[in-house]
Amino acid sequence: MIPPDEIAARLTKAKADRTAIGSLSAEFDGFDLAAAYDVQRRLRNEAGPLAGWKLGLTSRAKQAQVGVSEPLYGFLAASDALDLGEPLVTARHIQPRCEPEIVFVMGADLSGPSVTASAVLAATAAVAVGMEVLDSRYKDYKFTTPDVVADNTSQGRYLVGSAVPAAGLDLRLLGVVLEHNGEVVATASGAASLGHPAAAVAWLVRSLAAENEGLRAGDIVLSGGLTAAVPVKPGDVVTATADRLGSVELGCV
């Protein structure tokens, strides 16, 4: 197998050139999950300041859409954040898709191999509705688990709404609606993310503990797309609405 630095460079070039590539797993023998996270770490080291973390494939809808059967995690570069009202320039991406998220804003550091959902909620300052813009660097979103992990779980851009206190909210029961050009295209509840969004974040913390890492106060965490993602093109408008959390709207140009 070629060195992880070279694989990271290939993915970086695909992103810069806005040209999809073929599956790395199909090309290189022995490209497993450990090697893929090694590639992802190298991309993270080159990404500049980080805003937090993201979970991928925490819902059955997402797993079925891309043919993968287990959760994944990636990082959020601060430079990839979209501001409220800022349009998504689709020409800067290869094949953008949008999905709704419940976003956690951490109020305290959190780490360790035995962290539970209850510990996550205790360390959470606030939550918000969000939208993740996915943009796989693989042709037609065809990839294996190691492929997508190396590609930072298809992370493109992300939009976070106004945060509200988490106390008193049953995130498991929050209803979420995804609209595309005014038409409802998907609905879900917070339970679509590993049974509870906080359980998904706890899985992330336990996974990071294996790398001697964890969450820090101020980090944001995208807890996983709750529905299948919708492809977008110039002129589209996508809206994510979550009960008691409000809405975020993203216009595409």
SVG drawing of the C-alpha trace seen along z (x, -y; Angstrom):
<svg xmlns="http://www.w3.org/2000/svg" viewBox="-44 -36 49 43">
<polyline fill="none" stroke="black" stroke-width="0.4" points="0.0,0.0 1.2,-3.5 2.1,-5.7 -0.8,-7.5 0.7,-10.9 0.3,-10.1 -3.3,-9.0 -4.0,-12.2 -2.4,-14.2 -4.6,-12.4 -7.7,-13.2 -6.6,-16.8 -6.0,-17.1 -9.4,-15.6 -11.1,-18.2 -9.0,-21.1 -9.6,-20.0 -13.3,-19.2 -12.8,-15.8 -14.0,-12.6 -11.7,-9.6 -12.2,-5.8 -12.3,-3.7 -8.9,-3.5 -9.8,-0.2 -10.3,1.3 -6.9,0.0 -4.7,0.8 -4.5,4.1 -4.6,3.8 -6.3,0.4 -8.2,0.9 -9.9,-1.2 -6.8,-1.9 -5.0,-3.1 -7.9,-5.2 -8.0,-7.1 -4.3,-7.6 -5.0,-9.3 -7.7,-11.4 -5.4,-12.5 -2.9,-13.8 -5.7,-15.8 -6.7,-17.2 -3.2,-18.3 -3.3,-20.4 -6.8,-21.8 -6.0,-24.7 -8.1,-25.6 -10.8,-23.0 -14.3,-23.7 -15.1,-20.3 -16.2,-16.9 -18.8,-15.1 -20.4,-11.7 -21.3,-9.9 -23.6,-7.0 -25.4,-7.0 -28.8,-6.4 -30.1,-3.4 -31.3,-5.7 -27.8,-7.0 -26.2,-3.6 -28.6,-2.2 -28.0,-5.1 -24.3,-4.5 -24.0,-0.8 -22.1,-1.1 -23.2,0.5 -21.3,-1.2 -20.8,-4.8 -17.8,-6.8 -16.3,-10.1 -14.4,-13.0 -13.3,-16.5 -14.8,-19.9 -12.4,-22.6 -13.4,-26.1 -13.0,-27.4 -15.7,-25.1 -18.5,-26.7 -21.2,-28.5 -22.8,-31.6 -26.5,-32.0 -27.7,-33.5 -24.5,-32.6 -25.2,-30.7 -23.6,-27.4 -21.5,-27.9 -22.1,-24.5 -19.4,-25.0 -16.8,-24.7 -17.9,-21.1 -18.0,-17.9 -21.4,-16.4 -22.9,-18.3 -25.7,-16.8 -27.5,-18.2 -28.7,-16.5 -30.2,-17.7 -28.3,-17.3 -28.8,-17.9 -25.7,-19.8 -24.1,-19.8 -22.2,-22.7 -19.9,-21.4 -19.8,-23.3 -17.1,-21.2 -14.2,-18.9 -15.2,-15.3 -13.0,-12.2 -12.6,-8.6 -13.4,-5.1 -16.5,-4.7 -18.4,-7.9 -22.2,-7.5 -25.0,-9.5 -25.9,-10.9 -22.3,-12.2 -22.6,-13.8 -25.8,-15.6 -24.2,-16.8 -21.3,-18.3 -23.4,-19.9 -24.0,-23.7 -26.5,-23.9 -27.9,-22.2 -29.0,-23.5 -30.4,-22.3 -27.9,-22.2 -27.2,-21.2 -24.2,-19.3 -23.2,-19.6 -21.6,-16.4 -19.3,-16.2 -17.7,-12.8 -14.4,-12.7 -15.4,-9.3 -17.3,-8.8 -21.1,-8.5 -20.6,-8.2 -19.4,-4.6 -17.0,-3.8 -16.1,-1.3 -15.9,-2.2 -12.1,-2.8 -12.6,-4.9 -15.1,-7.3 -13.1,-7.6 -10.0,-8.6 -12.1,-11.2 -13.1,-12.7 -16.6,-11.1 -17.5,-13.1 -17.4,-16.4 -17.9,-19.5 -19.4,-22.5 -21.8,-22.9 -24.3,-25.3 -25.4,-25.6 -28.5,-27.4 -29.1,-29.4 -28.2,-27.3 -30.7,-26.7 -30.1,-25.2 -30.3,-21.4 -31.9,-21.1 -35.5,-19.9 -35.3,-18.7 -35.8,-15.1 -33.5,-15.0 -34.6,-11.4 -38.1,-12.6 -37.4,-15.8 -39.0,-15.7 -36.9,-16.8 -38.1,-17.8 -36.0,-18.2 -37.4,-20.4 -36.0,-20.7 -37.4,-23.6 -40.4,-23.8 -41.3,-20.1 -40.9,-17.9 -38.5,-15.1 -37.7,-13.4 -38.7,-13.3 -37.1,-11.7 -36.7,-12.0 -33.5,-12.4 -33.7,-8.7 -32.6,-8.0 -29.0,-8.7 -28.0,-5.5 -31.2,-5.7 -30.4,-9.0 -28.1,-11.8 -26.3,-11.9 -25.5,-8.2 -23.9,-9.0 -21.7,-11.6 -20.8,-9.2 -19.7,-6.7 -17.5,-9.4 -15.9,-10.2 -15.2,-6.6 -13.7,-6.2 -11.5,-9.3 -10.3,-7.9 -8.5,-5.1 -6.4,-7.9 -5.9,-9.7 -8.2,-12.5 -11.6,-13.9 -14.0,-16.8 -13.2,-20.3 -15.4,-23.0 -16.6,-25.1 -16.4,-22.2 -19.4,-21.7 -20.4,-18.1 -22.6,-17.2 -24.3,-14.1 -25.1,-12.4 -27.4,-13.0 -30.9,-11.9 -32.2,-11.3 -30.9,-10.4 -29.1,-13.3 -30.6,-15.3 -28.5,-16.3 -28.4,-20.1 -27.7,-22.3 -27.7,-26.1 -31.1,-27.6 -32.1,-25.0 -33.1,-25.9 -32.9,-23.4 -34.4,-23.8 -33.9,-21.7 -36.4,-22.2 -36.2,-20.6 -39.0,-20.8 -38.1,-23.4 -34.8,-24.1 -36.0,-26.2 -34.9,-26.1 -31.9,-26.7 -32.2,-27.5 -29.5,-27.1 -29.7,-28.6 -27.5,-27.2 -25.9,-29.3"/>
</svg>
